[in-house]
Amino acid sequence: MPDIHSLNVLLHGEILGVLTFLPGEQTIFSFSQSYQDNPRRPVLSLSFQDRLGGLITDIQPTRMRLPAFFSNLLPEGHLRDYLAARAGVNVRREFFLLWVLGRDLPGAVTIEPSDGTTWPPAVTDGVSLARKNVLRFSLAGVQLKFSAVMEAKGGLTVPAEGVGGSWIVKFPSARFVGVPENEYSMMTLARHMGMDIPELRLVDMDGISGLPENIGDMHGPALAVRRFDRTGSGPVHMEDFAQVFGVYPDDKYRKGSYKKIAEVLWQETGHDGLVEFIRRLVFNTLIGNADMHLKNWSLIYPDRRKAKLAPGYDFVSTIGYIPDEQMALKLVKSRRMAELSQSQLSYLAAKAGLPEPLVIHTAKETVQRFRQVWRSERKHLPLSKHVIAIIEGHIKSLPLAGKMVG
């Protein structure tokens, strides 16, 4: 196997740089000169911009792993293990895994080999890489999910090579009962409260065509969510906040904070992004979602240059399964949900340079709206009485819910 390989990095179909695999298991990324010289260049990531908005081109090589932005395009955990095994790629050799999965990544980034080769050389035990349907599972994340196409009659089909789907379909969990129903319910509540939530629906597993034969025995409905990074006019670029901060997926709980996310949103998206952020932060605290880590917040670039807060996703009441009262990230100093109070929000505003009246008003309005929507909608949602009781007990324990009135 040659020691040097290169992959073109395309954004909206145009090459903007190259990832090069060097001897010693090193990978380096470099921007093309044409991208550097373009005054109207589309944004790849805020992590490649300096404080003045200039392009950072002095990018250090990495060993074994890809640079953090590209590493975050890959699946995580058991899903990564599954895909790597199917592709015959060592799970730690991210360059080759990206080579295999690069045709349908989140956002508007695609990857292609610079020499036109379809598949990389076999890199573990001589395993053939001819199984193209590995591509159908190229979406980032931990949960088993894939791109699918909505048919005219309402059914879903997984494309043979996983490219071109405009919906994400999430399988039922093998560990926890009713996760798709939980997420559907929480996202529906958020939409009723006025938050920006993509179209979603629960679908029977029997109504999904093209599933691989070896996914195991699944019980219950799947959750289908329309991809907000796919439109009729083509892909829309996005990046999650692990990419924004240059943080590897392994550190999505340990590095960064809600304060830092708020600072970026206030600077990049202004009033609208900050209001939506506070709504989501308060809402996910009220429902007991302990999993709003860096990768569950994203920016989207509809005009290719100006960032907006992407629609909400992965809203799940995790306390229905695991009794965890800690937020995924620190607010400013603490992770405890019970400490998300008016005084803590005022402290957040002061530390992050946010307009305090806007933060407090939005939080109060969110609490009041949640009470109304929860009261009217909870019995119409596919939630068990057990989960409803746990959420209501959790709400009663939060000073935020009891004191932020008027």
Secondary structure in CASP SS format (residue, H / E / C, confidence):
PFRMAT SS
TARGET T0000
AUTHOR 0000-0000-0000
METHOD secondary structure of the structure
MODEL  1
M C 1.00
P C 1.00
D C 1.00
I C 1.00
H E 1.00
S E 1.00
L E 1.00
N E 1.00
V E 1.00
L E 1.00
L E 1.00
H C 1.00
G C 1.00
E E 1.00
I E 1.00
L E 1.00
G E 1.00
V E 1.00
L E 1.00
T E 1.00
F E 1.00
L E 1.00
P C 1.00
G C 1.00
E C 1.00
Q E 1.00
T E 1.00
I E 1.00
F E 1.00
S E 1.00
F E 1.00
S C 1.00
Q H 1.00
S H 1.00
Y H 1.00
Q H 1.00
D H 1.00
N C 1.00
P C 1.00
R C 1.00
R C 1.00
P C 1.00
V C 1.00
L C 1.00
S C 1.00
L H 1.00
S H 1.00
F H 1.00
Q E 1.00
D C 1.00
R C 1.00
L C 1.00
G C 1.00
G C 1.00
L E 1.00
I C 1.00
T C 1.00
D C 1.00
I C 1.00
Q C 1.00
P C 1.00
T E 1.00
R E 1.00
M C 1.00
R C 1.00
L C 1.00
P C 1.00
A H 1.00
F H 1.00
F H 1.00
S H 1.00
N C 1.00
L C 1.00
L C 1.00
P E 1.00
E C 1.00
G H 1.00
H H 1.00
L H 1.00
R H 1.00
D H 1.00
Y H 1.00
L H 1.00
A H 1.00
A H 1.00
R H 1.00
A H 1.00
G C 1.00
V C 1.00
N C 1.00
V C 1.00
R C 1.00
R C 1.00
E H 1.00
F H 1.00
F H 1.00
L H 1.00
L H 1.00
W H 1.00
V H 1.00
L H 1.00
G C 1.00
R C 1.00
D C 1.00
L C 1.00
P C 1.00
G C 1.00
A C 1.00
V E 1.00
T E 1.00
I E 1.00
E E 1.00
P E 1.00
S C 1.00
D C 1.00
G C 1.00
T C 1.00
T C 1.00
W C 1.00
P C 1.00
P C 1.00
A C 1.00
V C 1.00
T C 1.00
D C 1.00
G C 1.00
V C 1.00
S C 1.00
L C 1.00
A C 1.00
R C 1.00
K H 1.00
N H 1.00
V H 1.00
L H 1.00
R H 1.00
F H 1.00
S C 1.00
L C 1.00
A C 1.00
G E 1.00
V C 1.00
Q C 1.00
L C 1.00
K E 1.00
F E 1.00
S E 1.00
A E 1.00
V E 1.00
M E 1.00
E C 1.00
A C 1.00
K C 1.00
G C 1.00
G C 1.00
L E 1.00
T E 1.00
V C 1.00
P C 1.00
A C 1.00
E C 1.00
G C 1.00
V C 1.00
G C 1.00
G C 1.00
S C 1.00
W E 1.00
I E 1.00
V E 1.00
K E 1.00
F C 1.00
P C 1.00
S C 1.00
A C 1.00
R C 1.00
F C 1.00
V C 1.00
G C 1.00
V H 1.00
P H 1.00
E H 1.00
N H 1.00
E H 1.00
Y H 1.00
S H 1.00
M H 1.00
M H 1.00
T H 1.00
L H 1.00
A H 1.00
R H 1.00
H H 1.00
M C 1.00
G C 1.00
M C 1.00
D C 1.00
I C 1.00
P C 1.00
E C 1.00
L E 1.00
R E 1.00
L E 1.00
V E 1.00
D C 1.00
M H 1.00
D H 1.00
G H 1.00
I E 1.00
S E 1.00
G C 1.00
L C 1.00
P C 1.00
E C 1.00
N C 1.00
I C 1.00
G C 1.00
D C 1.00
M C 1.00
H C 1.00
G C 1.00
P C 1.00
A E 1.00
L E 1.00
A E 1.00
V E 1.00
R E 1.00
R C 1.00
F C 1.00
D C 1.00
R E 1.00
T E 1.00
G C 1.00
S C 1.00
G E 1.00
P E 1.00
V C 1.00
H E 1.00
M E 1.00
E E 1.00
D E 1.00
F H 1.00
A H 1.00
Q H 1.00
V H 1.00
F C 1.00
G C 1.00
V C 1.00
Y C 1.00
P H 1.00
D H 1.00
D H 1.00
K C 1.00
Y C 1.00
R C 1.00
K C 1.00
G C 1.00
S C 1.00
Y H 1.00
K H 1.00
K H 1.00
I H 1.00
A H 1.00
E H 1.00
V H 1.00
L H 1.00
W H 1.00
Q H 1.00
E H 1.00
T H 1.00
G H 1.00
H H 1.00
D H 1.00
G H 1.00
L H 1.00
V H 1.00
E H 1.00
F H 1.00
I H 1.00
R H 1.00
R H 1.00
L H 1.00
V H 1.00
F H 1.00
N H 1.00
T H 1.00
L H 1.00
I C 1.00
G C 1.00
N C 1.00
A C 1.00
D C 1.00
M C 1.00
H C 1.00
L H 1.00
K H 1.00
N H 1.00
W C 1.00
S E 1.00
L E 1.00
I E 1.00
Y E 1.00
P C 1.00
D C 1.00
R C 1.00
R C 1.00
K C 1.00
A C 1.00
K E 1.00
L E 1.00
A C 1.00
P C 1.00
G C 1.00
Y C 1.00
D C 1.00
F C 1.00
V C 1.00
S C 1.00
T H 1.00
I H 1.00
G H 1.00
Y C 1.00
I C 1.00
P C 1.00
D C 1.00
E C 1.00
Q E 1.00
M C 1.00
A C 1.00
L C 1.00
K C 1.00
L C 1.00
V C 1.00
K C 1.00
S C 1.00
R C 1.00
R E 1.00
M H 1.00
A H 1.00
E H 1.00
L C 1.00
S C 1.00
Q H 1.00
S H 1.00
Q H 1.00
L H 1.00
S H 1.00
Y H 1.00
L H 1.00
A H 1.00
A H 1.00
K H 1.00
A H 1.00
G C 1.00
L C 1.00
P C 1.00
E H 1.00
P H 1.00
L H 1.00
V H 1.00
I H 1.00
H H 1.00
T H 1.00
A H 1.00
K H 1.00
E H 1.00
T H 1.00
V H 1.00
Q H 1.00
R H 1.00
F H 1.00
R H 1.00
Q H 1.00
V H 1.00
W H 1.00
R H 1.00
S H 1.00
E H 1.00
R H 1.00
K H 1.00
H H 1.00
L C 1.00
P C 1.00
L C 1.00
S C 1.00
K H 1.00
H H 1.00
V H 1.00
I H 1.00
A H 1.00
I H 1.00
I H 1.00
E H 1.00
G H 1.00
H H 1.00
I H 1.00
K H 1.00
S C 1.00
L C 1.00
P H 1.00
L H 1.00
A H 1.00
G H 1.00
K H 1.00
M C 1.00
V C 1.00
G C 1.00
END
